[in-house]
Each structure stands twice: as C-alpha cells, then as structure tokens.
Amino acid sequence: MGVRTANVKDGDIAETLEGLAATLHGRWDYDPSESYTAKLLKGGEDDLLKKLAEEASEVIMACKDDDHDHIRYEAGDLVYHLLVVLERYGVTLDELAGELNARVR
C-alpha cells in the first residue's frame, strides 16, 4: 500500500480523465528510463497486465477492509493503470464512453 493522498477534494471526473489520457498519450515520446508511464507503454506486455491485476487486487483488499480513503487511493491506481492499458492498445476514452453508453440504454 502506498502513502495515502492528503487533502483530497472532489473534482470533475470527465476533465480529470481527459487530462490524464492526454498526458498518457504524450508519454510515447518519453524515454522509458525516465518515465514510469513510458516504461509501461513500451515495456513488456505481461509487466503492464500484471500491474493492472495487482492494482485490481489492491482495490478488492481495500474494500474488504471497508476503508473509504484506502479504496479511493487504490481505485486511483487502478484507473491510472487501466488508462495506460487503453492507451497502449489504442482504445480511446470516447470509445470507452460509447461502450458504457451502449450498455445503459
């Protein structure tokens, strides 16, 4: 478990996800030895997918502990790594939104 984030305030999820996705997209131009995101994007496929599974497990464990702040923290890690996966495989946020919208209509 990482150090929990202090002084977290509510934000605009669409703005946050769009900004993060744009930042991740730009990391293709970075050196993997200098950027964790570039390392995930350009490194071994199994390394990235194992990290995604690890983060999902950490969310589950935080839920089992019924610890609100820990759930939020681990969910942040999971969403970040999921967005890296989507970027690596060329799935845009608009496509993801379309998929989710098609399920609720």
C-alpha positions as a LaTeX table, in Angstrom:
\begin{tabular}{lrrr}
\hline
Residue & $x$ (\AA) & $y$ (\AA) & $z$ (\AA) \\
\hline
Met1 & 0.00 & 0.00 & 0.00 \\
Gly2 & 1.25 & 3.45 & $-0.90$ \\
Val3 & 1.06 & 6.57 & 1.17 \\
Arg4 & $-2.47$ & 7.88 & 1.15 \\
Thr5 & $-3.07$ & 11.21 & $-0.53$ \\
Ala6 & $-3.71$ & 14.10 & 1.85 \\
Asn7 & $-6.29$ & 16.86 & 1.42 \\
Val8 & $-8.22$ & 15.22 & $-1.43$ \\
Lys9 & $-11.02$ & 17.39 & $-2.80$ \\
Asp10 & $-13.78$ & 16.42 & $-5.22$ \\
Gly11 & $-13.08$ & 17.08 & $-8.88$ \\
Asp12 & $-14.63$ & 16.85 & $-12.34$ \\
Ile13 & $-14.16$ & 13.23 & $-13.45$ \\
Ala14 & $-14.52$ & 13.95 & $-17.18$ \\
Glu15 & $-11.95$ & 16.73 & $-17.05$ \\
Thr16 & $-9.61$ & 14.63 & $-14.96$ \\
Leu17 & $-9.81$ & 11.54 & $-17.17$ \\
Glu18 & $-9.43$ & 13.55 & $-20.37$ \\
Gly19 & $-6.40$ & 15.38 & $-19.00$ \\
Leu20 & $-4.80$ & 12.18 & $-17.76$ \\
Ala21 & $-5.48$ & 10.39 & $-21.05$ \\
Ala22 & $-3.84$ & 13.26 & $-22.96$ \\
Thr23 & $-0.81$ & 13.14 & $-20.66$ \\
Leu24 & $-0.50$ & 9.37 & $-21.08$ \\
His25 & $-0.74$ & 9.70 & $-24.86$ \\
Gly26 & 2.15 & 12.16 & $-24.79$ \\
Arg27 & 4.34 & 9.74 & $-22.84$ \\
Trp28 & 5.02 & 7.70 & $-26.00$ \\
Asp29 & 7.67 & 10.34 & $-26.74$ \\
Tyr30 & 9.46 & 9.87 & $-23.40$ \\
Asp31 & 12.42 & 7.66 & $-22.54$ \\
Pro32 & 11.24 & 4.62 & $-20.54$ \\
Ser33 & 14.21 & 5.03 & $-18.21$ \\
Glu34 & 12.91 & 8.49 & $-17.27$ \\
Ser35 & 9.13 & 7.94 & $-17.27$ \\
Tyr36 & 7.19 & 5.21 & $-15.48$ \\
Thr37 & 4.33 & 5.64 & $-17.93$ \\
Ala38 & 6.63 & 5.33 & $-20.95$ \\
Lys39 & 8.08 & 2.19 & $-19.38$ \\
Leu40 & 4.57 & 0.72 & $-19.08$ \\
Leu41 & 3.60 & 1.75 & $-22.60$ \\
Lys42 & 6.75 & 0.46 & $-24.29$ \\
Gly43 & 7.79 & $-2.36$ & $-21.97$ \\
Gly44 & 6.74 & $-5.95$ & $-21.74$ \\
Glu45 & 3.05 & $-6.62$ & $-22.18$ \\
Asp46 & 2.96 & $-9.03$ & $-19.24$ \\
Asp47 & 4.51 & $-6.43$ & $-16.92$ \\
Leu48 & 1.70 & $-3.98$ & $-17.63$ \\
Leu49 & $-1.06$ & $-6.56$ & $-17.40$ \\
Lys50 & 0.32 & $-7.95$ & $-14.13$ \\
Lys51 & 0.37 & $-4.42$ & $-12.73$ \\
Leu52 & $-3.28$ & $-3.95$ & $-13.71$ \\
Ala53 & $-4.20$ & $-7.21$ & $-11.95$ \\
Glu54 & $-2.19$ & $-6.19$ & $-8.88$ \\
Glu55 & $-3.99$ & $-2.86$ & $-8.65$ \\
Ala56 & $-7.39$ & $-4.54$ & $-9.04$ \\
Ser57 & $-6.49$ & $-6.88$ & $-6.18$ \\
Glu58 & $-5.50$ & $-3.93$ & $-4.01$ \\
Val59 & $-8.89$ & $-2.31$ & $-4.60$ \\
Ile60 & $-10.55$ & $-5.57$ & $-3.56$ \\
Met61 & $-8.49$ & $-5.78$ & $-0.37$ \\
Ala62 & $-9.24$ & $-2.13$ & 0.50 \\
Cys63 & $-12.95$ & $-2.90$ & 0.05 \\
Lys64 & $-12.65$ & $-5.95$ & 2.30 \\
Asp65 & $-11.13$ & $-3.63$ & 4.93 \\
Asp66 & $-14.06$ & $-1.21$ & 4.42 \\
Asp67 & $-11.58$ & 1.68 & 4.39 \\
His68 & $-13.01$ & 4.56 & 2.35 \\
Asp69 & $-9.77$ & 6.52 & 1.92 \\
His70 & $-7.81$ & 3.40 & 1.04 \\
Ile71 & $-10.44$ & 2.36 & $-1.52$ \\
Arg72 & $-10.22$ & 5.81 & $-3.14$ \\
Tyr73 & $-6.42$ & 5.66 & $-3.19$ \\
Glu74 & $-6.24$ & 2.19 & $-4.72$ \\
Ala75 & $-9.03$ & 3.00 & $-7.20$ \\
Gly76 & $-6.88$ & 5.90 & $-8.39$ \\
Asp77 & $-4.00$ & 3.50 & $-9.04$ \\
Leu78 & $-6.33$ & 1.08 & $-10.83$ \\
Val79 & $-7.84$ & 3.75 & $-13.08$ \\
Tyr80 & $-4.38$ & 5.11 & $-13.94$ \\
His81 & $-3.13$ & 1.66 & $-14.94$ \\
Leu82 & $-6.35$ & 0.91 & $-16.83$ \\
Leu83 & $-5.91$ & 4.14 & $-18.81$ \\
Val84 & $-2.33$ & 3.11 & $-19.61$ \\
Val85 & $-3.68$ & $-0.23$ & $-20.90$ \\
Leu86 & $-6.27$ & 1.55 & $-23.02$ \\
Glu87 & $-3.60$ & 3.87 & $-24.44$ \\
Arg88 & $-1.26$ & 1.00 & $-25.20$ \\
Tyr89 & $-3.96$ & $-0.87$ & $-27.10$ \\
Gly90 & $-5.41$ & 2.17 & $-28.84$ \\
Val91 & $-8.78$ & 2.34 & $-27.09$ \\
Thr92 & $-9.87$ & 5.97 & $-26.70$ \\
Leu93 & $-11.95$ & 7.44 & $-23.89$ \\
Asp94 & $-14.64$ & 8.23 & $-26.46$ \\
Glu95 & $-14.77$ & 4.56 & $-27.47$ \\
Leu96 & $-14.96$ & 3.53 & $-23.81$ \\
Ala97 & $-17.77$ & 6.04 & $-23.24$ \\
Gly98 & $-19.60$ & 4.62 & $-26.26$ \\
Glu99 & $-19.24$ & 1.12 & $-24.88$ \\
Leu100 & $-20.60$ & 2.15 & $-21.50$ \\
Asn101 & $-23.40$ & 4.21 & $-23.03$ \\
Ala102 & $-24.47$ & 1.26 & $-25.18$ \\
Arg103 & $-24.88$ & $-0.83$ & $-22.05$ \\
Val104 & $-27.15$ & 1.54 & $-20.17$ \\
Arg105 & $-29.56$ & 2.47 & $-22.92$ \\
\hline
\end{tabular}
